[in-house]
Amino acid sequence: MKQWHNGMSLLLYGLGLLLLLEWIWPIKILSETANIWVFLLFLLLCFLLFFLRAPIYVSFLCKGGAILFFLQLLYFEGSFLLVDWISLFIKDIKLNISYVFGGNLQALTHLFRSLAFFIILWMLVYLLEYWLIRRKQILFFFSMTLVYITFLDTFTPYDASGSIFRIVLIGFIIIGILTFQRHFKKEGLKKETIIFRKWMIILSIMVLFSSFLGYILPKAQPIWPDPVPYLKVFNGMGTMKKVGYGEDDTQLGGSITGDSTVVFQTIVESPHYWKVETKDVYTGKGWIQSEDELRNIRFSSNRQVPITSFVEGVNYEQSVPETSTVQQLKEYPHLLYPLGVTKIESDRGYFFELDPSIEKIYSYKDHETASLKEYSLTYEIPFYTEDMLRKSDSGNSAMPRYMQLPNQLPSRVKELAVKITKGKTNNYDKAKAVEQYFKTTQYSYSLDDVAIPNEDEDYVDQFLFETMKGYCDNFSTSMVVLLRSLDIPSRWVKGYTEGRFTGMEGSLYKYEITNNNAHSWVEVYFPQVGWVPFEPTPGFANEATPNTEEDEKKEETEASVQPEQQEEVENEQNEEVKKEEEENKRYFTGGNVEGLFAHSWFWFILLGLVLLLSVFYTYRTRSKWLSFYYIRKLKYNEKDEAFLAAYDVLLKQLNRIGMTRETGQTLREYAKTVDERYSTAEMTLLTKRYEEYLYGNQIKKGTWLEVRELWENLIKKTMT
């Protein structure tokens, strides 16, 4: 019978861990973490300790030691056996505790957050054991798992179709096994393996067959309207959209949610922004393509790309050619390209077409748009000084397309532009003043609660004077409109930032671009130079911004350094590079876990779960810690009146562990039931002394000293 019981417990525990894994799988997709295996190994260790029936203290030491080992592996250098990291670990914990009590949750380190996540898993494993093995209940955890997964499926990029199927399958099997166990206990039947096997065969067939039917049968269309769009409206500030590249820019604004789906991987000589298209007509609500019907321009691989980014002959002898490689993970018919692109190299059989009105490049194969899996681009990085840009002001009248503004644009927009650029005498200084205006004033970057203008409101005007909060579209569009109101030709550019650095490939840099990296910025036209990028969005920096006068002076200074001094400077630079590489190495050995906690909302949910599970754990284990408390409180009390309180505590403790006194059952009958449970006569003796008090209305002197040891022994037995 014991073997039968152990087999059932292991099966239930294993199925419970499979349910718990459904809480962890989404983390890899939503956070881009590559070190999810440490959490899986920790769960495997918990299952192994349960299988071996390890004592509590052994289980505690093994799990605690495993957590410390994983944290040291992820966040510290050197061997785990070296004790140098322990002092840093303790220091980090103390620092984070001060952050917690100070309410500064944003400052919590990734080490501390990883520790908290391990503790949550530890507590969930304990609760699974408590629910499945002791309480024989799973409905609460099963329901919470379904709610958690369906929430992620609705509001995040995670596709939970397969996950929901697995949860239902595993959950129904667990519920069937627990029902089987309750019936056996209720009927007092003999526990035999053959009966359990028959039950499991029938149960598995029923669950699998019903799941199969649910999968293949046609599904009825929903009767009620989808509530998700209504749930995504926050305080009337607009609807929630998902971040990423899209072609429709006619209605800008509204809150957006992140999407860490990887769409491109790049290998570059130096980081830069990636362009997709430009827009030139601002409507007051968003951007549209100009109505000029320009025919697409076809060109082949390794041929000159028909895009003119810079005016030819402007210090081009000093331009620096570079090459970048793009690997597409999502099938887009268009290409990414850097500012100054000159050539595109791809597989044979492909050709390209440029839409000159928006400067968007499409890839074709067999006269149909086709997605390229990989292609390389050559581009030029020209050199020009701030002085050249300041002198390049003439010829604006030839660019009316890039100075268009809606007739209904509020006048205060132009008044603000004039105010910002007061005292500036050239277009470059005016553009820099507008760019810096957004980074030094009360405007803030946010993806949440971003307004959508009403029919009688202008998108830029609303942002500049009312909400003053938004993301890249708000800042870039506003800068273009402000510049155009000053008769400075400019355009709105869409594409991606350089992405997330993932490592080195020789001397080249590898980056990963997700939908979160979708971005918009500004390009300003200077007649004697060409298109020059500007970045008004706070917290962003476009590496493609051209070399300036200050850069030139810096290079001249370095060139004038004596050979001995030059060698010293190079050594210092090499040390800085090595230090940076070490930081990058440290980031990639353990920093991938940082993606798990990069979003503040995740940490707030995590902290809430810790508090909730802590309260639940404390409540569920109250039978143990309350017993210790009362033993310490009453053990050394010499007064006989302490016996009355001790007996009452014992009755409550027995009720907490499930030995409830039935209605109409006398104390003697109840005491006999307890003694049968624990194979003792202690409860009967204690009850006899308690009845002497009840019927005699007084406590016999020395009663507590006589029965104190019996009471302590019995209450300790209830804790096991």
CORFEN-V745488 format. One record per backbone hydrogen bond with DSSP energy under -0.5 kcal/mol. CO is the residue of the C=O (numbers start at 1). NH is the residue of the N-H. E is the energy in kcal/mol with one decimal. If there is no record, write none. Layout:
co	nh	e
CO	NH	E
CO	NH	E
//
This chain:
co	nh	e
1	5	-2.4
2	6	-2.5
3	7	-2.3
4	8	-2.0
5	9	-2.3
6	10	-2.5
7	11	-2.1
8	12	-2.5
9	13	-2.6
10	14	-2.6
11	15	-2.3
12	16	-2.4
13	17	-2.1
14	18	-1.6
15	19	-1.7
16	20	-2.0
17	21	-2.0
18	22	-0.8
19	22	-0.8
20	23	-1.6
20	24	-0.5
21	24	-1.2
21	25	-2.3
22	26	-0.5
24	27	-1.5
24	28	-0.7
25	28	-1.0
25	29	-0.7
26	30	-2.8
27	31	-2.0
27	33	-0.6
28	32	-0.9
35	38	-1.2
36	39	-0.8
36	40	-1.5
37	41	-2.6
38	42	-1.6
39	43	-1.9
40	44	-2.2
41	45	-2.3
42	46	-2.0
43	47	-2.0
44	48	-2.2
45	49	-2.5
46	50	-1.8
47	51	-2.4
48	52	-2.2
49	54	-2.2
50	53	-0.9
55	59	-2.8
56	60	-2.6
57	61	-2.1
58	62	-2.5
59	63	-2.5
60	64	-2.5
61	65	-2.4
62	66	-2.2
63	67	-2.1
64	68	-2.1
65	69	-2.3
66	70	-2.6
67	71	-2.4
68	72	-2.4
69	73	-2.3
70	74	-2.1
71	75	-2.4
72	76	-1.7
79	82	-0.7
82	85	-0.6
83	86	-0.8
83	87	-0.7
84	88	-0.8
85	89	-2.4
86	90	-2.7
87	91	-2.2
88	92	-2.2
89	93	-2.2
90	94	-2.5
91	95	-2.2
92	96	-2.3
93	97	-2.2
94	98	-1.8
95	99	-1.5
96	100	-2.4
97	101	-2.4
98	102	-1.5
99	104	-2.2
100	103	-1.2
103	105	-1.2
104	107	-1.1
105	108	-1.3
109	113	-1.9
110	114	-2.4
111	115	-2.1
112	116	-2.3
113	117	-2.0
114	118	-2.3
115	119	-2.2
116	120	-2.1
117	121	-2.2
118	122	-2.4
119	123	-2.5
120	124	-2.6
121	125	-2.4
122	126	-2.0
123	127	-2.5
124	128	-2.4
125	129	-2.1
126	130	-2.4
127	131	-3.1
128	132	-2.9
129	133	-1.9
129	134	-1.0
130	134	-0.7
130	135	-2.8
131	137	-3.0
138	142	-2.8
139	143	-2.5
140	144	-2.5
141	145	-2.2
142	146	-1.8
143	147	-2.4
144	148	-2.5
145	149	-2.3
146	150	-2.6
147	151	-2.0
148	152	-1.9
149	153	-2.4
150	154	-1.7
151	155	-2.5
152	156	-1.7
158	160	-0.8
160	164	-2.9
161	165	-1.5
162	166	-2.2
163	167	-2.6
164	168	-2.4
165	169	-2.2
166	170	-2.9
167	171	-3.0
168	172	-2.4
169	173	-1.6
170	174	-2.4
171	175	-2.6
172	176	-2.2
173	177	-2.3
174	178	-2.6
175	179	-2.2
176	180	-2.2
177	181	-2.3
178	182	-2.3
179	183	-2.2
180	184	-2.0
181	185	-2.2
182	186	-2.6
183	187	-2.5
184	188	-1.1
184	189	-1.5
190	192	-0.8
192	196	-1.7
193	197	-2.4
194	198	-1.9
195	199	-2.3
196	200	-2.7
197	201	-2.3
198	202	-2.2
199	203	-2.9
200	204	-2.8
201	205	-2.2
202	206	-2.3
203	207	-2.6
204	208	-2.8
205	209	-2.5
206	210	-2.5
207	211	-2.3
208	212	-2.4
209	213	-2.4
210	214	-2.3
211	215	-1.4
212	216	-2.2
213	217	-2.5
227	231	-2.0
228	232	-1.5
230	233	-1.2
232	234	-0.6
233	235	-0.6
234	237	-2.8
238	234	-1.1
239	241	-0.5
241	257	-3.4
247	249	-0.8
249	287	-2.9
255	241	-2.7
257	243	-2.7
259	516	-1.0
261	515	-1.6
263	329	-2.5
263	330	-1.2
264	513	-2.9
265	327	-3.1
266	511	-2.6
267	325	-2.7
268	509	-3.1
273	275	-0.5
274	496	-2.6
275	337	-1.7
277	494	-2.8
279	492	-1.9
280	282	-0.7
281	283	-0.5
281	288	-2.1
284	459	-3.2
285	252	-2.4
286	283	-2.5
286	284	-0.6
288	280	-0.7
288	281	-1.5
292	294	-1.5
296	298	-0.6
297	354	-2.7
299	352	-2.7
300	303	-1.6
303	344	-0.5
305	307	-2.2
307	309	-0.8
309	531	-3.0
311	314	-1.3
313	315	-1.4
315	318	-1.8
315	383	-0.6
316	319	-1.5
319	321	-0.6
320	381	-1.5
322	379	-2.5
323	269	-0.6
324	377	-3.1
325	267	-2.2
326	328	-0.5
326	375	-2.0
327	265	-2.1
330	332	-1.4
333	363	-2.7
337	275	-3.4
338	341	-1.2
340	380	-2.1
342	305	-2.9
343	378	-2.4
344	302	-3.2
345	376	-2.7
347	350	-1.1
349	366	-0.6
350	301	-0.5
351	364	-3.0
352	299	-2.5
353	355	-0.5
353	362	-2.9
354	297	-2.4
354	356	-1.0
355	358	-1.1
355	359	-1.6
355	360	-1.3
358	278	-2.5
360	355	-2.9
361	335	-2.1
362	353	-2.0
363	370	-2.2
364	351	-1.9
365	368	-1.1
368	365	-2.9
373	328	-1.9
375	326	-3.1
376	345	-3.0
377	324	-2.5
378	342	-3.5
378	343	-1.6
379	322	-2.5
380	382	-0.7
381	320	-1.8
382	384	-0.5
382	547	-0.5
385	389	-1.6
386	390	-2.4
387	391	-1.5
388	392	-0.8
391	393	-1.5
393	396	-0.5
395	398	-1.3
396	399	-2.1
399	402	-1.0
400	403	-1.6
401	404	-0.6
402	490	-2.1
406	409	-1.5
410	413	-1.4
410	414	-0.6
411	415	-2.0
412	416	-1.9
413	417	-2.0
414	418	-2.5
415	419	-2.0
416	420	-2.7
417	421	-1.9
419	422	-1.0
421	424	-2.4
426	430	-1.8
427	431	-2.7
428	432	-2.6
429	433	-2.0
430	434	-2.3
431	435	-2.4
432	436	-2.6
433	437	-1.6
434	438	-1.1
436	439	-0.8
436	440	-1.0
437	440	-0.6
437	441	-0.5
444	470	-1.8
447	256	-2.1
451	254	-0.8
454	457	-1.7
458	462	-2.7
459	463	-1.6
460	464	-3.0
461	465	-2.0
462	466	-1.7
462	467	-2.2
463	468	-1.3
468	444	-1.9
470	446	-2.5
471	474	-0.9
471	475	-1.7
472	476	-3.0
473	477	-1.9
474	478	-1.8
475	479	-2.1
476	480	-2.2
477	481	-2.4
478	482	-2.4
479	483	-2.4
480	484	-2.7
481	485	-1.9
482	486	-0.5
483	486	-1.2
483	488	-2.1
484	487	-2.0
487	489	-0.6
489	525	-2.3
491	523	-1.9
492	279	-2.5
493	521	-2.0
494	276	-2.7
494	277	-1.5
495	519	-2.6
496	274	-3.1
499	501	-0.5
500	512	-2.2
503	510	-2.6
505	507	-0.5
505	508	-1.6
508	505	-2.4
509	268	-2.7
510	502	-2.8
510	503	-0.9
511	266	-2.4
512	500	-2.8
512	514	-0.5
513	263	-2.6
513	264	-2.1
514	517	-1.7
515	518	-1.7
517	497	-2.2
519	495	-2.4
521	493	-2.4
522	534	-3.0
523	491	-2.3
524	532	-2.7
526	529	-2.4
526	530	-2.6
529	311	-3.4
530	526	-2.5
532	524	-2.8
534	522	-2.0
534	536	-0.5
537	540	-1.6
541	543	-0.7
542	545	-1.7
548	552	-1.9
549	553	-2.4
550	554	-2.1
551	555	-2.2
552	556	-2.4
553	557	-2.3
554	558	-2.2
555	559	-2.2
556	560	-1.3
558	561	-1.0
562	566	-3.5
563	567	-2.4
564	568	-1.8
565	569	-2.6
566	570	-2.6
567	571	-2.2
568	572	-2.3
569	573	-2.5
570	574	-2.7
571	575	-2.4
572	576	-2.1
573	577	-2.5
574	578	-2.8
575	579	-2.5
576	580	-2.5
577	581	-2.7
578	582	-2.5
579	583	-2.1
580	584	-2.5
581	585	-2.9
582	586	-2.8
583	587	-2.1
584	588	-2.2
585	589	-1.6
586	590	-1.6
586	591	-0.7
587	591	-1.8
590	593	-1.3
591	594	-1.4
591	595	-0.6
592	595	-0.8
593	596	-1.4
593	597	-0.6
594	597	-1.4
595	598	-0.9
599	602	-0.5
599	603	-1.3
600	604	-2.4
601	605	-2.1
602	606	-2.5
603	607	-3.0
604	608	-2.3
605	609	-2.4
606	610	-2.3
607	611	-2.4
608	612	-2.6
609	613	-3.1
610	614	-2.4
611	615	-2.3
612	616	-2.5
613	617	-3.1
614	618	-2.6
615	619	-2.3
616	620	-2.7
617	621	-1.9
619	622	-1.2
621	624	-1.5
621	625	-1.8
622	626	-2.3
624	628	-2.0
625	629	-2.0
626	630	-2.6
627	631	-2.4
628	632	-2.2
629	633	-1.9
630	634	-2.7
631	635	-2.2
634	637	-1.4
636	638	-0.6
639	642	-1.3
640	643	-1.8
641	644	-0.7
641	645	-1.1
642	646	-2.4
643	647	-2.5
644	648	-1.9
645	649	-2.3
646	650	-2.1
647	651	-2.1
648	652	-2.0
649	653	-2.3
650	654	-2.4
651	655	-1.8
652	656	-2.0
653	657	-1.4
654	659	-2.3
655	658	-1.1
658	660	-1.6
660	662	-0.5
662	665	-1.8
666	670	-2.5
667	671	-2.7
668	672	-2.1
669	673	-1.8
670	674	-2.1
671	675	-2.5
672	676	-2.0
673	677	-1.7
674	678	-2.0
675	679	-1.0
675	680	-1.8
681	685	-1.8
682	686	-2.3
683	687	-2.5
684	688	-2.2
685	689	-1.8
686	690	-2.0
687	691	-2.6
688	692	-1.6
689	693	-1.3
690	694	-2.1
691	695	-2.9
692	696	-1.7
693	697	-1.8
698	700	-0.5
700	703	-1.8
702	706	-1.6
703	707	-2.1
704	708	-1.5
707	711	-2.6
708	712	-2.4
709	713	-2.4
710	714	-2.3
711	715	-2.5
712	716	-1.7
713	717	-1.5
714	718	-1.3
716	719	-1.1
717	720	-1.1
//
